[in-house]
Amino acid sequence: MKSLAQRFSAGNDWKPCFVDESIQDGIHDTMLTNHKIVALVPITDGEKAKAFYVDKLGLEFRSDDGFAIVVIANGHMLRLTKMREVKPQPFTVLGWETADIAADIRSLQVNGVTFERFGDFMKQDELGIWTAPDGTKVAWFKDPDGNILSLSQHSG
C-alpha cells in the first residue's frame, strides 16, 4: 500500500514539505493517543492547594519544583501551576470519572469537600448530583482558587 505522501504526490515530481514519509493512511506514528495526559490547573497558594489536592482529595504528592505542585492521580501527572492570579472559569477545568459517584461524594464530604449547588438552573439531588438526559451523573466542587472540578459517572 502506498503511503499518504506517495498517494498525494503520485504523478508529480514534487512533494509538499509538510507531508511526512512516516504517515501511513493518515495515522502518524507519534500520535498523542498513546501518550499519558498531563493536566495543569492554575493555583495561587501552593500550601493551600497541596492541602486540598493531597489531604482532601487523596492524590499522591510527588514534588514541588517551585513552579508547580506535582501530584499523581491514578498514574497521571497533575501540575498545580503557581500563578500570581487565578481567574476561575465558569466551567469544569478538571474532572474524575467514577464508578460510584454517591459513595465518592460522601467520602469527599467527610474530608471537607463542599459540592456546588446551582439552584433552579439544574435539578440536583440531595448530594448535588445532576443527571444528564443520557443518564450520566455529574457533581461539581471547587478548589481553594475557585477552579471548578467534577466527578462524573457515565451511563454507558
Secondary structure, DSSP 8 states (H G I E B T S, - for coil): ---HHHHHTTT-S---TT--TT-BTTB-TT-GGGS--EEEEEES-HHHHHIIIIIIT--EEEEE-SSEEEEEETTEEEEEEE-S-----SSEEEEEE-S-HHHHHHHHHHTT--B---GGGS-B-TTS-EE-TTS-EEEEEE-TT--EEEEEE---
